[in-house]
Amino acid sequence: MVLVVPPGDQPCRLAKDLQPLGMACYSQGDGVAARAHLEEGVSLARRLGNPRELAAALNALAQLHRGEG
């Protein structure tokens, strides 16, 4: 799956969109893409300095780790 973000869109929105995209990839069996999207969401949330988005991104990444065992 590929996420296309229109030019000028807010980086915070991208951080939010990467989480469901990562989980959708995981649910379709693509753990590599899921991890890449979720890790990018964590990185972007950190760069933005947004603690709420960072917590949500880390939670999504933790769900992936838990699901992979």
Protein Blocks (a to p, Z undefined) as FASTA:
>chain_A
ZZdddehiafklmmmmmmmmmmmmmmnopaklmmmmmmmmmmmmmmnopaklmmmmmmmm
mmmmmmnZZ
